Amino acid sequence: MVVGSRQRGRLLWQRPRAVRDIALLQITNPRSAAAVKLASEVIPAGTSAGSVGFTLARTTSTERGWTFVPTLRFQGGFISACPSLPTSSGPGLPLYETDTLLYTGSNGCPGFLLDSRVFGMHLASMREEPASAGEGQIGPRAAFSLWLPSSEILRFVESNGVSTCA
């Protein structure tokens, strides 16, 4: 949704309580035909990538009530790994891992490549705090973000009977 404007839509399908965290929404009368292109191939580790979203939003009180105040944020980093998340039913879910810890609230934000194609949708930020290494010592710390590859999103969309643009 563009900030400051609203458009009507209807929910086509959603997968409740799923790792993929996807829903299909159809905009009833779109104001624009502009669209992003989703990368269909596997993106290799080491590829430069960025994200955009309205994270760390705040609310403020006005005379008319509470107002939601989003802040558009851009972040950049690299795809650092392409792991799979184990599942109880079949093969693991492919993921991308980026070396940049995204802000809280980034879930659902698109991840972009330098050529403007979307490589994935942000699923989670992971942080491993250092173990106590002793007085004055700092142990190892890991912080990264996990992404659902756009190829998985395309597969999901097509499996639910929605045609995609070539």
Buried (B, 14 or more C-beta within 10 A) or exposed (E): EEEEEEEEEEEEBEEEEEBBBBEBEEEEEEEEEEEEBBBEEEBEBEBEBBBBBBBEEEEEEEEEEEEEEEEEBEBEBBBBBBEEEEEEEEEEBBBBBBBBBBBEBBBEBBBBBEEEBBBBBBBBBEEEEEEEEEEEEEEEEEEBBBBBBBBBBBEBBEEEEEEEEE
